[in-house]
Structures are given as structure tokens and as C-alpha cells.
Amino acid sequence: MADEKVMVIFQPSGVRGEVPRGCNIIEASRLLGVDIEAPCGEKKVCGKCVVRVEEGHFEKYNIHSSMDHVSPWKEEEEKFLNAEKREKGYRLGCVAEVIGDILVFVPEESRAGKQIVSKAARDIHIEHNPAVKLYTVELKAPDFENKIGDFERLTNALTREYGLTNLTIDIVALRKLPSVLREGNWIVTVSVWNSKEIIRIRPGFHAASYGVAIDVGTTTCAAYLCNLQTMDVIATSSLMNPQCKYGEDVMARITFHMTTPGGLKRMSDDIIEGVNDLIKKVIKETHPEKKKVKQEKGYTGPDIFKEVIKEGVVYPRLEMEDIEDITIGFNTAMHHILLGLNPEYVGLAPFPPVIHQSMDIKARDLGVGINDSSYLFVLPNEAGFVGGDNVGVLICEEPYKSDEIQLIIDIGTNGELILGNRHKLISSSCATGPAMEGAQLAFGMRAAPGAIERISIDPETLDVDYRVIGQEKSRKDSKPEDMKAKGICGSGILDVLAELYSSGVITKTGVFNKKYLKDCKRFRMNADTGQPEFVLAWKEESSIGKDICITQKDVRQIQLAKGALYAGCKLMMKHMGVEKVDKVKIAGAFGTHVDRTKALVMGLFPDCEIEAIAGVGNAAGDGCRAALLNVQKRVEANWCARNVQYLELTVEPTFEQDFSEAMQLPHMIDKFPHLQEVLPDYILEQGPKGPKFPEKN
Amino acid sequence: MADEKVMVIFQPSGVRGEVPRGCNIIEASRLLGVDIEAPCGEKKVCGKCVVRVEEGHFEKYNIHSSMDHVSPWKEEEEKFLNAEKREKGYRLGCVAEVIGDILVFVPEESRAGKQIVSKAARDIHIEHNPAVKLYTVELKAPDFENKIGDFERLTNALTREYGLTNLTIDIVALRKLPSVLREGNWIVTVSVWNSKEIIRIRPGFHAASYGVAIDVGTTTCAAYLCNLQTMDVIATSSLMNPQCKYGEDVMARITFHMTTPGGLKRMSDDIIEGVNDLIKKVIKETHPEKKKVKQEKGYTGPDIFKEVIKEGVVYPRLEMEDIEDITIGFNTAMHHILLGLNPEYVGLAPFPPVIHQSMDIKARDLGVGINDSSYLFVLPNEAGFVGGDNVGVLICEEPYKSDEIQLIIDIGTNGELILGNRHKLISSSCATGPAMEGAQLAFGMRAAPGAIERISIDPETLDVDYRVIGQEKSRKDSKPEDMKAKGICGSGILDVLAELYSSGVITKTGVFNKKYLKDCKRFRMNADTGQPEFVLAWKEESSIGKDICITQKDVRQIQLAKGALYAGCKLMMKHMGVEKVDKVKIAGAFGTHVDRTKALVMGLFPDCEIEAIAGVGNAAGDGCRAALLNVQKRVEANWCARNVQYLELTVEPTFEQDFSEAMQLPHMIDKFPHLQEVLPDYILEQGPKGPKFPEKN
């Protein structure tokens, strides 16, 4: 029975295949490669993985599907599916087990969208000193006068001409040495790693070598392909972390490891495959129009350079084997999972990681398919979940070289904080949860097409205008049916909160002000939950056939996130003994898109000059890039990881109280006198005035 | 057609299986794992791989075999198979291609015998300083006061207690760290390689770790399993080099690489598999009576030690993962083939190897299945074919620490020579060919059961007495049919030559003295070759149904070998500027079994005191063992490899003349006055007297 297979067909994709009888629908979707949202990692608490099991015989697919072909209804599903839904065949994908052939419909809101990731490379200053350096040498062919071996012939020349001594060579590179020496007619270009090991030998002269800096976020992975000699960023690319299907946050993934035999291996394999895909993507960027261009431009240079000319510029045409170095940074849990290290203990108090220090690992030992003999430099971990990504932020922003007190906030799936200057550095991690990124909200979603990204609410009429990713025009300038809104993403969340508060729809404590219920259609009580909600987009403007709302619970989630962030910053300042910071840097995609004034007003972080607030883009990724191009940055990274003082916020005695105070909106508004010029009057007084609806007849 | 499979059955083993249509019978035998002698590496020149293709329908195997099912007769086969043989279905296995189902009979003389290898470990002095050292530490469990990561917790303790700094850890070992720390309740034993890298962590206290020294000869591989702490040799084992099927000598194997696509990979895979088998064999030696003994003796100690008690002695019970270090030495060609390095150029003048210096290679990178994170230390190469095996001899015998001029002769498939003392060292390689090991003779064979190993010939009657490996009694004390002689092996060769010469059957120049033809049955002209031959064992004493003879050509082969050796030694002495050596050491199995007097008389090497001649056993293997147990010996090995002066004998102007002079038997007998006491008068006069036959009527 256990080995028996059953047929599952997913609609609307039409993907079909056999799965083991008894697996749940989410497991079936993974086996068949269908992406269904499962943010909680099958803990049955998020209710995102709703699917519909179809009844009947489907001629086209030659399948008889029936509700009897899935396991019986369970209590956990009642929280998310009412009687009507149940009647129609809706189930939670992580609960319902497949016991016979079924056809499953995945509603649009349950489909995992492809996020639009924008992690472009910033122009940062990096000293040129890559770990992999190139040396070209011309050797004499062996004769009876000098019959020394190929390797010694090469290293003797490298010593003589470049002063390199005690070189070793990787066995895979060595295997190619005899033929490459002869193919290059005894002129070769050698790639030497850390002045220690020969990792590649190419025939003839080569001026360039390449590396990739990779930033593996909980949700998004980004890669920067760099010329290790010119330091140019040749291409950038990004993709969703393939582990998202095991849970949105790291705890869900650690739980997946602890509850699923072979779970760690599966997650590790997936992210390694993701890293390979990512490298392939950036490499493909170097293949523009390819040979065609070359021929058109009449390029007749040596083919050995594998160059492509595009608009007069010569581009390299790279392959996987041309990647000779990789640096990679991630939080501690992602670090552990990718390297196949048990992440269990980093998730349990007192949260010790398996290793802090950086590692040089042969790419082949991890299954990363670049130049065979090359290494991957894994950035060191700080403490707890604060890993190499935060070290990347540190070595990129270098607060330890500054006199100014800097507060650096990296809002990813968690919030990571750095505070300090050349005298002292503190870091911490605060459980903002993924709300700031749009997750765990009723209609939250990633920054993918269909996501509402900007919202304004008329404080007088409570009329809503918004913009949707993938749509050129705003709601006001479009037909309702053209909007095709699907949900709300991270960059829209803060807007909503600020606008609802400014409009008086929610109060200082985050409670919906029910006095506007009767006058405003958008403001209503949800029939199922009995809780108030505010409609941002009507059913006819949506692609999911439903009104898109922000609920009381959503407001609470955002309050929790911003409260955690604010309280964390405050506690760090207290530890540091400072009242005010000189600079606030917001890293990550959130930092790039956030409205600085609204962030400050809503109390995301403590008081500072508005001009002192700056988005610093993907600083974690830029730090990885710095480590790729300057080997000294790797030393600096290890220094940072051991010298930043990690503050475990949750054990601080005042944290609970600070946190609950910080949840209020707007927090201590009267303490921001310098904001008077940029904020509307009604906010700077004792609170918003509330909308004025026309008197009803 | 090309993909078509045909059935081949080998008799008498009964091994059967499908092979690609068109492959030759030797290829088929390899694919099916049947060992057929093919010393020349399918160059069609040795005629050893004779097989018989059977005609008819074989009910039992349900196969119809026919001569038509192999490719037509070829000219190359005529040299080895006369018309009668041809008629009976005999073919050369390397020529005849399989084009239909066949049943093949492999005659006993074509079967590759399993050699009895005796490479026991000698008692040599080694300083204790292994590359892999053990450290046991007790750690405090993490708490909020000290929540540092597992790896840093461990290395901090290793620094504090043992002064070890800057340790790294292999990723595979790191993966086990969290569970091992907790399993051992924070007491662990760490294996550190070269004071640099952690390669293993075991829970609790461990007093022992293990390593294997391996000597890969062209023909034989030997392994010594050692306790790295006590330096005890726990077990030794040996096996035939699986590459023998590609050719007996290294040139045949290099040719196989150059003429067979994927040939290098095949040979490399085979020897790696051989190394794994060898390690398994020595490990199995530590499993005597296993658990039974343990229970009988009522052993109740910690199971963690996996010990076995046998006759009151506690033995470790090892598994592959318990092997934490390997040293390996071989000639340059075997080195290249095992490591997958192109051996082409080391076989072409001026014979540059791919690399001289030693290498540390992760065992997993070569597919050697010991402790995952461990290294293999590959001994350095000297020059030409003189590789790490000769370096092993050097670091074992240490002539560079001696005032005496030592001549060290390692007779393997080639002869490798070392001459010198603390002031100067010379090495060279001489093409003795494999004759000294019994190969390339009409009835030559390896030292396997059935081989004639000792021979004496009555100088008066030319009666022969001999001993056969595997038979307790000599010919004189046995029935003829009990002898089951199959051929003649290395240690018998020198006996034959000396005895035939002493008896006057061959002259000073190595020519058979035809005047005894008419009087002695054993001495006759071969009908096929027209050449004289001498019968050592009659058909009825043999297991191959043939008289076992030594031919004129065989005598020439031995003369060539001993001439090359003698001339090589002489030239080295000339270079060194010495007339006489103080000591002659003969390494290898040949050295162990050789009759010192006969060797000196026959002119294997230049004049010296007979007491100054010593067999030193498998010095190459002992050198590998020294490098395993004392890491300083690895430094010494690299020093030796670069500081021994390699002499290319073949380009020396007088070599040809010295060589042809040295072929005479016995060489300059009158220059050995001190031998008068041990040699019979008739040799010391102008030559042997010759037998005296009774006058015929």
C-alpha cells in the first residue's frame, strides 16, 4: 500500500504526475514542480495553501476525481475554510492527503508568484585585491638539459617572474596542465588562489578572470558577476530562494529539517541548484546576440578570448568554467542549510551556530558547477541568526571606520540591526516577521505583478487610489477591470498604515475606528471573522474575484513589526549610551522604496534628521562583492564577525515593555518637532481629524 | 549494429555475459571480469593470450558457438599459433573479435594467476610524528553566558589546552560536529591533520587512530595498516596491480592510454578500486572472530572502542572510516595513471613528469573511501620513471646519512638504482625488463602456485631437481604427476642461468653448447623455432600438458636484464668516481629470495664483499610507512626527490658498450678472488668443465 502511486493533476497549469499515495497535496505539488504558497512550512497555521479538489470524471485527462480520494476533513481546516467553501471542495493543501486519483484546482491567490527582485549593484569603492590573481608566463620546452616536470617548470617561472613561492596545485587543474602547456606552446596564464594554490591554467595570454558575489536572502538570492581584474560588474541577476516552498521564514525551514527525514538534504540540494541556476543566469547575460553580433561587426580577434562585441563594446562570452571565485553571504540558518550543517541548535536558546568563522570550500564539494578547482568563500556568521549577510552590510558600510554613530537597518524577512562607530559596534536581530515584506497578511504577497505597491487615501472622503506592479496607470486613471490587483506587497504596507492613520480610520492604538462604519462602504465588518476590515480594491478591480482588504489583524502585524524594530533600535541605543544617531541607513529592497517621512512618522526607528536617512540598497550583496574583489575584506569580515557585540533583544529586561509601547501609532509624535514642515497639521496635533462624510438624508 | 550485444561464455570458470559485438576476446574478458594474461597490452606481440573458441551447440548454456562467430584469422596470429592449433580453434584473444555468441576456453597457461606476494613489514626505526594527531578535549555546554558556536568552542579549547591555532575544518567533518559534541556530552576526540585542519571528531575519549601506507608496484600493491599512535603494524596485505591486464610494464600501459579513448580513466579507476580493495583487506584483518570472541571473553568495556579481544589481547575492530591517513608511493607512470595525469610525456624523451613534488589530495577527490575528510599523501617523483617508490627506498635506507657508499638495487618490473652517501646521491633506472620477475620468458610466470622457484642441475648428468610453489616436496622426492608445474618464476631464473652455466650447457656468451645435444634428452632443438632449449620439467610433471623449457631466447632475456643492471651500476660508480661500493642492498621480493653468491657470480652487480650484500625487503613500502608515521619524512622525501641526481643511462656514451660487455657470463670472474672459497673450482678456472655422459654403445 505504502508504495502505491496515485495520479494528481493540477489546474490551471495542467501539470500531472504520479505521487505516493498518502502524501499531502503540498507534497504532491512539490514532487510535480507546481508552486503553491506555503509560507508556514506546513505547520497548518497560515491558511495560504487553499486548493479545490474537483469532483467528477474528466474525459480529457482520463481521470475520475472525487472528494473521497482525499483524506477526511480535519479540524485545523475550519479556521480557514467556512462551511460554504468546504461544500465546494476547498481544502488546505498541507492537511488533505491524496489517497486516490484527483484533479486539484489551485486558486490564483494560492499560486506562488514570481517576485520581481531588484537588487542592483551600487557604485561602491573597493580596493582591487582579488583572491584569484592572474599570471602569464612563457616557459622553455623541456629538453635533455632541462627535463624538469611540467609543474615545477611552471612554478619555477612563477617564482622567478612574480616571486610566488610554495605554490600547490589542485589535482583537477594538474590533470589539464600537460595538454594546456603544449596547446599554449609553453605560454600559459595561471589563476592563483590566495597566492597559494593554482586553480586554473589556460593556454596563451588572458587579461581577465571572473567571479560571482552571491547574497542568499531568506526570500531572494542575488548574484553579481564581476571581472576580477577591472572590478566591473558585468551582470546581475536574482531569483527566489527555492527553499521558500519549505516555509517563508527560517524557523519554518528549521522545523522542516527537524520533522522531515532527509529534509536538510532536500533544502540544501534545492538551494545549491538555485545557486547554480543563478550563476547560469548571470553568465547568460554575457551572451548578448552572441556570434551573430561578432560576425556582423566583422570581429576577427583571437577566438580564445571568447568575446562578443555589442554596440562597439567588447564583452566576454563566459561559460560556467570561467567563474573562478565565489563569495557568498547569508543569515546563519541559510548558511547552515546551504552547507548541510544541522540548523537545529541555532534555532534553540542560547542559539549557538555550528561555526562562526569564514570558510573556503571547494565549489565541487558543494556541487557548485564552476571552474573545477575553485573555492567558494563563505562569509562568517556573527551570532544567533545574524550571519554573513549582516557581515556583508558591515564591510560594505564600514561604520567601524566612522566617527558618526550609524544605525543600519536591514529589513529582510527579519530585521537586522547594526549600531555604532569606530569605537564600538552592536548588532541584533528583531523579529519583525515578514509583514514588512507583505507576508502573513490577509492579502499580503511578494513584490510580484498584481501587487498593490503604493496607496493614497483621501482623508476627507476615504477614497482610495493605488498603483499595481505591472500596470502603468494608477487606479484613478484606469478602468477597474484593468487593475488586476492580486494583493498588497511590502512597499505598500507602510503606505496603508500611514494613510489609514492619517485618515482617522485607525486610532493611535491601531484599532479600527468603528464610528465610520456606517458612512463608508470600504470600511466594514468581515462576515466570517467578525473583525473590521478596509477595502483597498474592489472585487472587479482584482484578478482573484474578491475584494482586497486590510484587516484589523493585518494592522496588528504591521504594528508588531514596526514595534519590534523601534524597540530594538532603542535598546541598542541604550546599550551604546547614545540618545540620538547621526545616520540611519536602510538596506534591502525595503530601504530603496520606503517613503522616509512616513517611516519616521510611523515610528519605524528612533528620531533623527530626515536628511540623515538613506537607503543603501543591497548592502549585504555589495559586501559580498567587496569580499570578492578585495581579499582583505575577507579578513575584515572575520574581524567584524568577532568584534561586533551581539545583543539578544528578547532577554533584555525592558524589551517587552519597550516593544508594547513602540506598537502605538504614531509613536511619540510630539518628539519630532523638525517634522512639522513635512507633515500635515492634523497629524502634528493630537492626532488625525477623521474624514468628513456628507450628511445622509 | 554497433550497439548489438552478443553472449560470451568463458570456460572453465563458467563466467558468462553480454558484450558489445565487435570487441575482441580480451576486451570481453575484462568486461566480464575474467583474468587472461595480456602482458603486452594488446599490442599483439607477446602471444600470451591464447584462447580456444569452441565449436558446437552447448545445451547446458543454450548457446551455439562457432569459429564463424569470431573475426577471420589474421597474419599476426601465425607467429604464435601453428596450423594444428589453428585447426583446433586456438586464437589470440587480442586479435579475434567477437561477432556472434561464443564459448571460449581459456587454457591454464593463459590464465592470469593470483601471485603470492610477500611484502611483509620489516622492523625499521621511525621517529613518532604522524601527520594526523589526536587531541581529546572537554568543553562546557553553551549557555547565555557563552553562546559561541560549536566550532569556535572546540578550537578555543584546543588553543587553550594544546596551543593549536588557526585551525580550519573540512566541511564534511563540520557537518558531524554538532551531533558528535552532544553525543559525547561535550567530550570529544579530534583528529588534526598537519596541525592545520580538523578531519575527524569522535564522541568521547579515543587513544588510537589508524593509517595505511601503500606501495603500488607495477605488478604488486602492498598495504601496511598502522596504529598512528603506537606505530604498530596492525596488518599487512597485498594484491596484484589490477592494471596488469593492460600490460605487464609501464610502457604497455602508457601505450594503452595513447591508443584507447578513455584508457587512462579505465586504468585509473581500476587501480583506485584496487587501492580500496587493498584497504578493505587490511581492515578485514582486524576482524578476527569478531563479536563471538568479545562475548566469550565477557568483554564489557565501552563499545565505542570497537575492540575485539583475542587470546587476551585487545584488537581494534576497524572500518573504512577509521582510516585517517594514507601515504602512497609508486613509479612515475603508476603515479600519473592513478592520479589521472597524462602519462604520455613521461614516456617520451626527455621524459618530463607532470609533477615532481609530493601532493596532499583529499581521498574523496580520488574516490578512495576512507574517512571522508582525510588526505592521501602522494610521495614525490624523482625523474623519468623513477618515482615515489624509489624515494620511499631512499627515506627508508637513508644512504644520505651514511659515510659508506651504498648501492641500492630495487628490482621490480624495472631495475631502479641508487648510489651514494651523505655527500652525493645518484639514481637511475635500467631497463632490466620483467625477465627477473619471470615475465617475457617462454614459460615465465609470476610467483604463483605452480611456478618453479628453485632449480639445481647435476653438472655431471644434467639431471634436474626443482621445487614448485605450493608443493612441499622437491621433484626428487615426489611422483612426477604430483609436481603440477606451470612455469618458472623470478626467483628460479637466476638459478637456472647459474646452473646451466655451471653445467657447461651454456657458454660464457650465453649460447647453448650444442655438443651435448645428442647425449642429453633434456637438451634439444625446438621443432617450431629451430632454436635449442633445455627441459626443466617434463610434460607429465606439468599441469599444462607440455614440457617446461628454458630457451635460447630466455637466456638472452636474462642476459639482457643482468647486463643492463650491471652496466647501470658501473656507470653510476664511474659518475660517482668510486671503484668499489661499501654496501649493496637489494630491495624488493627478488632481494629477499636471491642467492647472494649466485647473483655476484652471475654479475648482477659489481664486485663487493659477499657479507656487504643484504636484502632489505620492500624498502619502498617501508619508506611509505615511515612517511605515514613521521611527517618529517615527507619533508625529507621532497628533499630527496630534488637532491638525488638522476642519471639517464641510455644517453651515456659508453652505455652501449658497457652493456654488451656485461651480458657475458660470468662477468670478469677472475676479478673476484674472494669468491674462491665459496665457488666450485671448475667455475673459478677458465670456465665450467661440462657434463660427462657415459660412452654410448
HADDOCK unambig.tbl for C-alpha pairs under 7 A between the chains (distance, minus, plus):
assign (segid A and resid 142 and name CA) (segid B and resid 350 and name CA) 6.87 0.50 0.50
assign (segid A and resid 143 and name CA) (segid B and resid 350 and name CA) 5.62 0.50 0.50
assign (segid A and resid 144 and name CA) (segid B and resid 350 and name CA) 5.41 0.50 0.50
assign (segid A and resid 147 and name CA) (segid B and resid 350 and name CA) 5.83 0.50 0.50
assign (segid A and resid 147 and name CA) (segid B and resid 351 and name CA) 6.82 0.50 0.50
assign (segid A and resid 147 and name CA) (segid B and resid 352 and name CA) 5.33 0.50 0.50
assign (segid A and resid 148 and name CA) (segid B and resid 352 and name CA) 5.72 0.50 0.50
assign (segid A and resid 149 and name CA) (segid B and resid 352 and name CA) 4.66 0.50 0.50
assign (segid A and resid 149 and name CA) (segid B and resid 353 and name CA) 4.57 0.50 0.50
assign (segid A and resid 149 and name CA) (segid B and resid 354 and name CA) 5.19 0.50 0.50
assign (segid A and resid 149 and name CA) (segid B and resid 355 and name CA) 5.13 0.50 0.50
assign (segid A and resid 149 and name CA) (segid B and resid 356 and name CA) 6.12 0.50 0.50
assign (segid A and resid 150 and name CA) (segid B and resid 352 and name CA) 6.77 0.50 0.50
assign (segid A and resid 150 and name CA) (segid B and resid 353 and name CA) 6.51 0.50 0.50
assign (segid A and resid 150 and name CA) (segid B and resid 354 and name CA) 4.81 0.50 0.50
assign (segid A and resid 150 and name CA) (segid B and resid 355 and name CA) 5.92 0.50 0.50
assign (segid A and resid 151 and name CA) (segid B and resid 354 and name CA) 5.99 0.50 0.50
assign (segid A and resid 151 and name CA) (segid B and resid 355 and name CA) 4.96 0.50 0.50
assign (segid A and resid 152 and name CA) (segid B and resid 355 and name CA) 6.49 0.50 0.50
assign (segid A and resid 152 and name CA) (segid B and resid 356 and name CA) 7.00 0.50 0.50
assign (segid A and resid 175 and name CA) (segid B and resid 340 and name CA) 6.52 0.50 0.50
assign (segid A and resid 175 and name CA) (segid B and resid 341 and name CA) 4.92 0.50 0.50
assign (segid A and resid 175 and name CA) (segid B and resid 342 and name CA) 6.91 0.50 0.50
assign (segid A and resid 178 and name CA) (segid B and resid 354 and name CA) 6.39 0.50 0.50
assign (segid A and resid 340 and name CA) (segid B and resid 175 and name CA) 6.50 0.50 0.50
assign (segid A and resid 341 and name CA) (segid B and resid 175 and name CA) 4.91 0.50 0.50
assign (segid A and resid 342 and name CA) (segid B and resid 175 and name CA) 6.90 0.50 0.50
assign (segid A and resid 342 and name CA) (segid B and resid 178 and name CA) 6.99 0.50 0.50
assign (segid A and resid 350 and name CA) (segid B and resid 142 and name CA) 6.87 0.50 0.50
assign (segid A and resid 350 and name CA) (segid B and resid 143 and name CA) 5.61 0.50 0.50
assign (segid A and resid 350 and name CA) (segid B and resid 144 and name CA) 5.42 0.50 0.50
assign (segid A and resid 350 and name CA) (segid B and resid 147 and name CA) 5.85 0.50 0.50
assign (segid A and resid 351 and name CA) (segid B and resid 147 and name CA) 6.84 0.50 0.50
assign (segid A and resid 352 and name CA) (segid B and resid 147 and name CA) 5.32 0.50 0.50
assign (segid A and resid 352 and name CA) (segid B and resid 148 and name CA) 5.72 0.50 0.50
assign (segid A and resid 352 and name CA) (segid B and resid 149 and name CA) 4.67 0.50 0.50
assign (segid A and resid 352 and name CA) (segid B and resid 150 and name CA) 6.79 0.50 0.50
assign (segid A and resid 353 and name CA) (segid B and resid 149 and name CA) 4.57 0.50 0.50
assign (segid A and resid 353 and name CA) (segid B and resid 150 and name CA) 6.49 0.50 0.50
assign (segid A and resid 354 and name CA) (segid B and resid 149 and name CA) 5.19 0.50 0.50
assign (segid A and resid 354 and name CA) (segid B and resid 150 and name CA) 4.79 0.50 0.50
assign (segid A and resid 354 and name CA) (segid B and resid 151 and name CA) 5.98 0.50 0.50
assign (segid A and resid 354 and name CA) (segid B and resid 178 and name CA) 6.38 0.50 0.50
assign (segid A and resid 355 and name CA) (segid B and resid 149 and name CA) 5.13 0.50 0.50
assign (segid A and resid 355 and name CA) (segid B and resid 150 and name CA) 5.91 0.50 0.50
assign (segid A and resid 355 and name CA) (segid B and resid 151 and name CA) 4.94 0.50 0.50
assign (segid A and resid 355 and name CA) (segid B and resid 152 and name CA) 6.49 0.50 0.50
assign (segid A and resid 356 and name CA) (segid B and resid 149 and name CA) 6.13 0.50 0.50
